[in-house]
Amino acid sequence: MNISRRLDEIISEIQTVFKGVSDEQFSAACSAIIDAKRIFITGLGRSGLIARMFGMRLMQAGLSVHIVGDCTTPSIQENDLLIALSGSGNTSGITNITQIAQKKRAKIFGISYNRESELFCLADTALLLPAPIDQNRPGKVGGSQVLGTLFDQSLQLCTTLIVEEIMQRLGVDDTTMQANHANLE
């Protein structure tokens, strides 16, 4: 394998995904997060790992954040925001949580590669990350990479960009982020 050439291919795939991301959806997502009283984040599998990283950065930016499923997570209420991360947007665990939050009159923000998904139908605010479908595995996201890796990479970068935009809007800098960083390590 020529690592440099392969990396160029992967970067090109990621750039293609982000060319399809709507600036309006991105801006609306940032506004929904900033406007929320409290933020609850959920995702399963690899999206769940990214959800935890995203939640950590939002907390470091000074927002009130809870990870769904943690034993200290309070009940979701009206004016709270549920952020749901799901490649397919149809993962039953995620859509069930989303429906519960909706019944509690919380706002829903979803990120998915599937604009026809149940998550997109339930979401008040949605952000499409249009990772290409791998034609060799119908219904699977991945581009040329293994399984859903392209979506995972794009999701991680997208959440980083959201945090950076929120930091800018709130006037938060690295000093504030560092002050809020965990210190019981």
C-alpha positions, 0 to 999 in steps of 0.5 A, spaced: 500 500 500 502 506 498 500 510 504 500 517 501 496 515 495 491 512 500 490 518 505 489 522 499 483 518 497 480 518 503 481 525 504 478 526 497 472 522 500 471 526 506 471 533 502 466 530 497 462 529 503 463 536 506 461 539 499 454 536 500 453 539 507 448 545 508 451 551 511 444 553 513 443 546 516 449 547 520 448 554 522 441 551 525 444 546 528 449 550 532 443 555 534 439 549 537 445 547 541 446 554 544 439 556 545 438 549 549 437 549 556 440 543 557 443 538 552 442 530 552 446 526 547 445 519 544 448 515 539 450 507 539 456 503 536 461 508 533 456 514 533 456 513 540 463 514 541 463 520 537 457 522 541 461 522 548 467 526 545 462 531 542 458 532 549 465 532 552 467 538 548 460 542 549 461 541 556 468 544 556 465 550 552 460 551 558 454 548 556 450 543 560 451 536 557 448 529 559 450 523 555 444 518 555 444 512 558 449 515 564 447 513 571 447 521 573 443 523 567 437 527 569 430 526 566 429 530 559 424 536 559 421 541 555 426 546 552 432 541 553 435 538 546 436 531 544 442 530 539 441 524 536 447 521 532 445 515 527 448 513 520 442 510 518 437 514 522 433 508 523 437 505 529 431 502 533 434 504 540 436 511 537 429 512 534 425 510 541 429 515 545 428 520 540 420 519 540 421 519 548 424 526 548 419 528 543 413 526 548 417 530 553 417 536 548 424 536 548 427 539 541 430 534 537 437 535 533 439 529 528 445 527 524 445 522 519 447 520 512 439 518 510 435 524 509 429 519 508 430 516 515 425 516 521 430 520 525 430 526 520 422 525 520 422 526 528 428 532 528 426 539 529 433 540 526 437 535 522 444 535 519 445 531 513 452 528 512 452 525 505 457 520 506 456 516 499 453 509 499 458 503 497 455 500 491 458 493 493 454 493 500 447 496 498 445 500 504 451 501 507 455 507 508 463 507 506 465 510 500 472 506 499 473 504 506 471 499 511 464 499 513 461 506 515 468 509 516 467 514 512 461 516 516 464 516 522 470 520 520 465 525 517 461 525 523 467 526 528 469 532 523 462 535 523 462 535 531 468 538 531 466 544 526 460 545 530 464 546 537 468 551 534 462 555 531 459 554 538 466 557 541 466 563 536 459 565 537 459 564 545 466 567 545 469 561 548 477 560 547 482 554 549 483 557 556 476 556 558 476 549 554 482 547 558 479 550 565 473 546 564 477 540 562 477 534 567 482 534 572 480 528 576 485 524 572 
